[in-house]
């Protein structure tokens, strides 16, 4: 399956990007975990003067996600992705399979991506950590008091996200959303990451909030402990989210 997808990607590149500086195949096809219905994820580096854009197309019956960048555009997006603490493009370039790289542009982009990943995301500001501690403390109180299953599920999702943010920051680890949230959590902390994920699953499956709450409290302790009384913020023209 993977070999067929690689061949398919090469045909698309020859058809649509014959003059590309470099093309990398990323995602499940590059990691060997693709299924028959998996998309193709292609990072395409084009010469300056081209257009940096993202596009979804269908090629030979398969959905293809195209991430097309000039050198300038890629540098800008690397900076944006690092600031977001997710580094999506850096992961794509660092782990992707080079399909074409005649002059080494792709290899150099991979080196920059790898350097970003090794450096890790910027730390959250102390005030932001404090606000997130306050938000998670409040959420855990709501989780303990929830008497309705639908409310409990909604609160649990917020608890998972809030605890994950604090755990990622504690380890200076890259974050993720969707399917990447549990994957990144397990990478960031082999004990508390799975405990949060499994606790959320247990609540969703059995309605038991205790494992998730226990794991989230352990994360709070790493970040400085629960915070409720004494929390104070002055209005500066924007509402600061607590989660």
Order of alpha helices (4+ residues) and beta strands (2+ residues): alpha-beta-alpha-beta-beta-beta-alpha-alpha-beta-alpha-alpha-alpha-alpha-alpha-alpha
